[in-house]
Amino acid sequence: FSQDYPKKHHWHTYLKIREKMWQYLPRAEREVLIPSSMMLDQFLGSDFSNDDFVKSSYYARDYEQKLLGEEALDGHPAYKIENIPLPEAPITYGKIIAWLRQSDAAPLKEEFYNDRGELLKTQYYKEFKTFGDREIPSLWHMVNHRESGRETTIRLLQAEYGLPLEDGLFTRERLAEEK
């Protein structure tokens, strides 16, 4: 954790299995199931929602997609894609417009709308860096359009891929283990 990380959130842990997400609260010494009705709630007081952070919805499964066109974004040729939720999909947004880098479909920008078509927030993905064998955006910047002046930036300092993981690592039993 960085020094800027809020101390009240130290050692909160999260686990996502399929569409369900749990949070372990160390002060209460208990795990809490985060219901789908709370997926739009703020993640750790930020401008990201629980759903933004864990991506409980999947574009290919939960949205009808339409190519709106091509345009350059920060010097990268990008596809502009409209994502409208399917009627049966357990989603939290009315529409998402995404800009994906043409070379590898990496995200560059996403606009999140409610069911009335109002722009709620915009997420920018910047500062692509290579971690292992992958080039990913290391800076995620969310601008909240409902509350003027509210923004949240997440900076990835380190990422490792392809690591061997022990069986049973991502289970509810392991969620509350001592850090």
Stockholm file with secondary structure:
# STOCKHOLM 1.0

chainA/1-179         FSQDYPKKHHWHTYLKIREKMWQYLPRAEREVLIPSSMMLDQFLGSDFSNDDFVKSSYYARDYEQKLLGEEALDGHPAYKIENIPLPEAPITYGKIIAWLRQSDAAPLKEEFYNDRGELLKTQYYKEFKTFGDREIPSLWHMVNHRESGRETTIRLLQAEYGLPLEDGLFTRERLAEEK
#=GR chainA/1-179 SS CCTTSCGGGTTCEEEEETTEEEEEETTTTEEEEECGGGTTSBSTTSSSBHHHHHCCSCHHHHEEEEEEEEEEETTEEEEEEEEEECTTCCCSCSEEEEEEETTTCCEEEEEEECTTSCEEEEEEEEEEEEETTEEEEEEEEEEESSSTTCEEEEECCCCCCSCCCCTTSSSHHHHTCCC
#=GC SS_cons         CCTTSCGGGTTCEEEEETTEEEEEETTTTEEEEECGGGTTSBSTTSSSBHHHHHCCSCHHHHEEEEEEEEEEETTEEEEEEEEEECTTCCCSCSEEEEEEETTTCCEEEEEEECTTSCEEEEEEEEEEEEETTEEEEEEEEEEESSSTTCEEEEECCCCCCSCCCCTTSSSHHHHTCCC
//
